[in-house]
């Protein structure tokens, strides 16, 4: 994966699709429980592929729908 996405961007993109403030999402929250669905995950996959995560696939996100996991996967950092 590319290192071009920042933890702040990952959090902000997720919050935008959930319609909440980025600070409302805890790193270990289950994003499906917060209202994220498969259509929104595909939106994020496409957005983040364009942002540099060219190898990102839907299962990478769907198998562990937590902000901390996604941040580590996309940035190599923590949420």
C-alpha positions in Angstrom: 0.0 0.0 0.0 1.0 3.6 -0.6 1.9 6.0 2.2 0.2 8.9 0.5 -3.0 8.8 2.7 -2.8 10.4 6.1 -4.6 9.1 9.2 -6.5 12.4 9.3 -7.7 11.9 5.8 -8.8 8.3 6.4 -10.8 9.4 9.5 -12.3 12.5 7.7 -13.4 10.4 4.7 -15.1 7.8 6.9 -16.8 10.5 9.0 -18.0 12.3 5.8 -19.8 9.1 4.7 -21.2 8.5 8.1 -22.4 12.0 8.4 -20.6 12.7 11.7 -17.7 14.6 13.2 -14.4 12.8 12.8 -13.8 13.0 16.6 -17.0 10.9 17.1 -15.3 7.8 15.7 -13.2 5.7 18.1 -10.3 3.7 16.6 -11.9 0.4 17.6 -15.5 1.2 16.7 -17.1 -1.3 14.3 -17.9 1.0 11.4 -20.8 -1.2 10.3 -22.4 -0.6 13.7 -22.0 3.1 13.1 -23.9 2.9 9.8 -21.3 2.2 7.1 -22.5 -0.2 4.5 -21.0 -2.0 1.5 -21.9 0.7 -0.9 -20.1 3.3 1.2 -17.1 1.0 1.6 -16.8 0.8 -2.2 -17.0 4.6 -2.3 -14.0 4.7 0.1 -12.1 2.0 -1.9 -12.4 4.0 -5.1 -11.5 7.3 -3.3 -8.5 5.8 -1.6 -7.3 4.0 -4.8 -7.3 7.4 -6.4 -5.5 8.8 -3.4 -2.6 6.4 -3.8 -3.8 3.0 -2.3 -3.9 1.4 -5.8 -3.9 -2.2 -4.5 -6.8 -1.7 -2.0 -9.7 -4.1 -2.4 -13.1 -4.3 -0.8 -12.3 -7.3 1.5 -9.3 -5.4 2.9 -11.8 -3.1 4.6 -14.9 -5.3 5.0 -13.1 -8.1 6.9 -12.1 -5.8 9.8 -14.3 -2.6 9.7 -12.4 -0.6 12.4 -10.8 2.8 11.9 -7.6 1.7 13.5 -7.2 -1.3 11.2 -8.0 0.8 8.1 -5.6 3.5 9.2 -2.8 1.0 9.7 -3.5 -0.6 6.4 -3.6 2.6 4.4 -1.0 4.7 6.1 1.2 2.3 8.2 0.3 4.5 11.2 -2.4 4.5 13.9 -5.8 6.2 14.0 
